[in-house]
Amino acid sequence: MTVLFFMWGFMTVFNDILIPRFKEAFTLDYFHAMLVQLAFFGAYFVGSLIYFMISATTGDPIAKIGYKSGIVIGLLISAIGSALFWPAGAASYPMFLAALFIVGLGFAMLQIAANPYVTILGPEKTASSRLNLAQGFNSIGTTIGPLIGGYLIFQYFAKTGAHGAESVKVPYQAFCAIFLVLAAVFFFIRLPHIGEGHVEPGAGALKHPHVVLGVIAIFMYVGGEVSVGSAIINFLGQKSVAGLTADEASKYVSIYWGGLMIGRFMGAVTLSEMRVARKQLLLVVIPLLAWLLLWAAKSAPLDAMHGDSTSSVFTLWRDAFVSNWSAFKIYLPFVGLCWLLFQFSQSLAARTLAIFSLTVCALLITAIMVGGVVAMWCVVAIGLFTSIGWSNTFSLALEGTGIYKSQVSSLLVMAILGGAVLPPLQGKIADLTGNLQISFIVPLIAYAYVAFYGLKGHRIGRKDLTA
């Protein structure tokens, strides 16, 4: 299951690389470039809507076919979408969007099956901990993805003559092969069967007010997270901020998503039931090791791994590691702040969600009001504090829903539509104002609502739920 979470994290973050690549290849404005996210995350909405309609009319499909079959079906659909990137390489932006849409349909099925499966593998009280752990492996994928994707698309295939849209064809054929292998693996292995009972026809999940508010919170959370990630490369490329090239900025995208990895593993620890002493030790060791991993990953001399370079890769890596200290010493205090906020959260999922979302709001306000290196690191560091948003919101919305968990899951996955709607909206504001910086007001509003859900929304209609 962790391999599965890793894989869709790795692929999802590739969209952040595709946006500047397609913007250049097809001469697009910000709005049309952001349609990459509309196609991908719009598929989540369409796929989940179809699932919910089937569930409401005939009963829960997962209860009939099982979690394993749901995962296999999702992997096969994603493989088909990835394969379509090859014919789309003939300079067809609409076909690229169609291929991404099909990949997204497969991911929607994977999300509907995998997320509730992870939450019901143990007590409801520690569901947030398990989901944060699984999402931590998802974030390893999103951390590695921009480094590999940026290198392949902006450097490797550019050197081989595959400029423009053609540079994305081969990576997605590799994804197709991986999905087929994973589908075969999941088809033949045995997964523990855990049943919640058969869901009768009807929209019983919507009878829970905290579920409805949770669906909106997921919409806002995903939309805010994707909006920030989608804008980082262009944002850091502005002279008023950092003036970085697309290739160099793509490495900071990996730091952004790497922050989610750090926060999610820390969330898995702090929301678990392990002994306090062990918990405090891991809350120090995990972020420091992950910080070193990000530092080392960003310093990787990928150029030396291709071509006729005779320099030692390890020597170049060491030199880059030392030179990057000036950047990573700025990131370290944000990691320390993340640790401090986990202490204030007192191992409560709702409180953690509220505190972290309010911190994201503060960082966004700072990024909007100032420029330069301060704005740069405020935006990059958001990953640390948006980390637990998905897992905590998802598990809070699932609480107390009993046999309707899969139906609730389809509604929550449907809300991933926020990742399709808010990035183009942010792009439109940037186009109209001529100021990408002011467009960050879109994720600011989104995270303000998520903070509300953590503070109060998750308890509405749930009188039995403790603060």
N, C-alpha and C positions, 0 to 999 in steps of 0.2 A: 504493500500500500504506500509506503514511503517513496518507493521508486516512481509510482504513479504521480504522487504529489510533486516530486522533483521534476518530472518530465513536463507537466503542464505549466509549471512555473518557468522552466527554461524557455518554452515556446512562447508563452504569453508576453514576456519581456522583449522578445524579438520584434514586437510591434513598434517599440520605441526606436529601434534601429531602422525599421522599414519607413517610418514617417519622413525623416530627413532624406533618405535615399530616394523615395518616390517623389518627394517635393522637388528635388533637383532633376530627376530623370524625366518627369512629366511636366515640369515648370508649373507647379501648383502653388496656390496661396495657402495660408495656414488652415483655412476652413476646409478646403478640399483634401489637404494632406491628412487632416485629422479624421477623415472618413474611413481611414484604416481602422480606427478604434470603433467607429459606428458599425462597420461590417462585422468585425470580430465579436464585439460585445452585444451587438444587436442580435446575433445568432443565439446568444445565451437566452435572451428574452423570448425569441420565437420558439426555440426548442423547449424551454421550460413552460411556456404557455401551452404548447401542444401536450406536454406531459400532464399539466394541471387539468386541462380539459378532459383528457382520457381518464384521469384519476377521479374527477368529479362526476363523470357519466357512467363509467364501468367499474371503478375501483382502482386501487393503487397498482400500477404496472410492476413495480419492484416486488410487491408481495406475490405476484404471479410468476415472474421470470427469475427472481433472485438477484442479489447484489452482483454476483460474479457475471451473469449474463449481461446485466446492465453495463458493467465495466467493459466487457468484450465488445459490445455493440458500439459504445462510445469510442473505443480505440480504432475500430474499423472505419467509422465515419471520418475521424480525424485523419486517418491514412489516405482516404480518398481525396480530402481537401488538400492535403500536402502534395499529393501527386499532381494535382491540377496546376501547381506553380510552374511546371515545365512548359505546357503549352501557353501559359499566360506570359512567358518570357518574351513573346513576340510583341513587346511594347503595348500591352493591353491593360491599362489601369483598371477598367471595370472588371476584367476577368480575374485580376489579382484580388480584387475586393470580393468577388464571388467565391474564390478559392478559400479566402480567409473566413468567409461566412460559413462554409461547410466545415472547416476546422473547428470553428466556434460551436457549431451544432454538436459535434462529437464531444467537445469539452463540457457542454451543458449536461449531457447525459452522464459524463464522468463525475461532475460535481454533484448532481442529484443523488447518485449512488454512493459515492465515497464519503462525503461529509457526514451524513447521518449515520453511516456504518461505523465511522470512527467514534462518534459521540456515544453510541449504544454499546460499545465494547467494554463498558464499565459503568460505575455509578454516575448518576446525573450530576452529582455535586462536583465531580472532577472532569466533566465533559470539556470545559474550556481548556484545561491542562492538556488533555489528549489531542484536541484539535490544534492547539498552539504547537504541540510537538510535531504533528503531521505537517502543519503549515510551515514549520521551521525548515523541513526538507524541501518544501515548495520554494522557500526563499533562497536556499542554496542554489537552486536552479536559476532563480531570477538574479542572483549575484554573479554567477558564472556566465549567464547568457549574454549580457552586454559586452563582456570582454571578448568572448569568442565571436559573437555576432558582429561587433564593431570591426574586429580584425578581418574576418572573412569577407564582409561586404564592402568595407571602406578601403582595405589594403590588399588582401590576398587575391581576390578575383579581379580587382582593379589592375593589379600587376600582370595578370594573365590575359588582360584585354577584355574581360567581361565587365564593361562599364554599364552605368545606368541600372535599369531594372533587371538585366540579365544576371547581375551579381548575386541575386537572391535565389536563383533556380536550384543550384546544387545543394545548398543547405537544407532546403525543404524536401528534396528527394531523399536525403539522409533521414529526415524526420519520418517520412513515409515508411521507410524500411524499419525504423525503430518501433513505430506504432504497430506494424504487422508482427514483429517479434514479440512485443509485449502482449498483443492480443492472443497469440499462440500460447504464451506462458500462462496467462490468466485462464485460458480455456482448459488447460490440463492440470493446473494445481488445484488443491482443495482449500477453500476458504471456510472459516467457521460460520455456520449458519445461525443467525440470530433473528428471530421473528418478533414483530410487534403486533401481529394479528392482522386480519384482512380489513382493509379500509372500505367501508360501505360507500356507495355512490353518494355524491354531495360534496359541498365545499365546507366541510366541518372545520377546517383549519382557520377560516376567516371569522369564526365565532370568537376567537381569542383576540382582544384588543391589542395586547402586547405583541402579537404576531404581525398584525397590520402595521403597527408603528415600527416593528423590526424590519419589515420589508422596505419601508421608506429609508430606514437607517442604513441598510445594506446598499440601497440605490445611491445614497449620498456618499457612503464610505468608499465604495468602488469607484464612483465617479470622481471623487476628490483625489484618491490615490493615483488613478490612471491619468488624470489631468496633470498632476504634478510631474509624474514620470515621463509623460509624453512631451512636456515642454522643456525639460531640463537641457537637452542638447542645444536647442535654439536659444534658450535663456542664457546658458553659459557662453554661447558664441557671441553675445552682444558685447560691444566694446565697453559699455557702461557697467558691465558686470565682471566678465573675466576675459573675453576675447579669445576663447579657445576654439581650435578646429573641431570639426565634427568627430573625428577619430579620438581626440583627446577627451572631449566632453563625454563620449560614450563610456569612458572608463569611470566617470563620476556617476553615470546612471547605475553602474554596478555597485557603487558605494551606497547610493540611495536604496537600492533593493537589498543590499547587504545589511543595511540598518534594520530592515524587516526581519532578516534572518536572526540578527542578534536579539531583537526584541521578542521574537516568537519563542526562541529557545529559553530566554529568561522568563517569559510568560508561562511556558510549560512547567518550569521549576517552581515559580512563586505561587501558582494556582494549584499545585499538586499537594498531596498529603504526606510528603516525606518529612523527616525530622528537621527541626528548625536549623540546627547546626549545619547539617549537610546542605540544606537549602541556601543558607547564607554563603557557604563556601562556593557553591556552583554559581551563585549570582555574581560572584567576583571573577571566577575563573572563566566562565563562558564568554562574557563580553570582551575580556582582555585577549583571549585566544582568537575570537572572531575578528577583533580589531586588527590583530597581527596578520590574520589570514587575508583580510581586505587589503592591507598595506602591501603584503607580498604579491597578491593577485594583480593589483594595479601596477606594480613595478615589473611585471613579467615582460621580458623583451621579445614580444611576439614577432617583431620584424626580423630578428636574428634567426628565427626558426624557419625562414623561407628565403630562398635566393642563394647568393654566393658569398654570404658573409663568413669570414674566417675568424671573427672574434669569438671568444668564449661566451656562450650563453650565460653561464653562471657568473662570470665577471660582470657582464652587462647588467644582469639581474641585481647583483650586489650594489653596483653603482647607482642604479635606478632606485633601489630600496633606500639608500642613504639620502639621495636627493629628494625623495618624496617625504622625508621626515617633516619638512616645513609645512606640508599640507596636512599630514595625519596628526600632527600635534594640535592642530586646530580642531580636528574631529574628536579627539579624545575627551575634551570636556563635555561634549554632548553625550558621549557614552556614559560618563560619570553622572550626568543629569538623569539619564534613563534609569540607572541603578537607584538613584535617590527617589525617583518617582515610584518605582516598584516598592520601595520601603513604605512610602506614604499610602500605597494602595491597600496594604494589609491583607493581601491574598484574596481580595474580593473582586470578582470579574467585572461587576458593574462599576465599582469605584475606579478600577484601573482604566476602564474604557473612558469614563468621564475625564479623569485627570490627564490622560494621554491626548485625548481629542482637544482639550482646552490648550494644551501645550502646542499642538500643531497650529491652532488658531493664532497663538502668540507669535510663532515663527513666521507664519504667512503675513501677518500684519507688519512685522519687521522687514520682510523681504519686499513688500510693496512700498514701504516708506523710505527705505534706504537702497543704496546700490553697492557695487563693488564686491569685495570679498565677504562682507557681512551678509549681503543678500544671497550670495552664492552658497555659503555654508548653511545658512538657515534653510534654504530649499533642499539641499542635499541631505541634511540631518533629519528632515521630516520622516524619512524612512524608519528611523528608530522609534518614533512615537506613534506612527500609524500602524505599527507592526501587529499589535494585538486586536486591531479593530474588527477584522473579519471574524476571527475565532470567537472573540467574546460576544460580539453582536449575534452571531449565528447560534451559539449555544444558549444565550439568554432568550432568544426568540423561540428556540425549541423546547425550553423548559415547560413542563406541565402539559404538553400536547399529546402524550400517550401514543395511541395508534395512528395519529395523524402526522407523525414525524416526517415521513417521506413526502407527504403532500405539502407540509410546511416547507420542507427543503426545496421543493420545486418552486414555491413562491419566492423564497429567498434567492435562489439561483436566478430566477426570472428578473430579480431586482438588480442583477449585474448589468442590466440595461443602462444603469448610471454610467458605466464605463464607455458606453456608446454615445450618450447624450451630452454629458458635461464637457469632455475634451473638445468637440466641435464648437460648443457654446463658448468655451474659453478662447478657442481660435478665432471665432467671429468677433469677440470683444477686442482681441489683439489687432485684428484687421481694421476694425472701425476706429479704434483709438490710435492706432499706430504705436501702441505701447504694450509689449508682451508682459511687462512687469505688473501693470494695473489689472491685467486679465486674471491674476491669481486671486481675485475677489471671488471667483467661482468656487474653487476648492475651499476657500475660507468659509463661505456660507454652508457648504456641504458638511464640513467638520463641526461647525457650530451645532448643526442638528444632531450629529452623532453624539456630541457631548450631552445634549438634552436627553437622548435615549439612555445613556449611561446614568444620568442623574435621576431621571424620573420616568421616562417613557417605558422602560422595561417592566415597571411595576404597575402600570395602568391596567386595571382588570385582573391583576394578580395579587389579591389581598394576602395570599399565603406565602408570598415571596419576600424574604428578608432583604434588607437594604444591602 
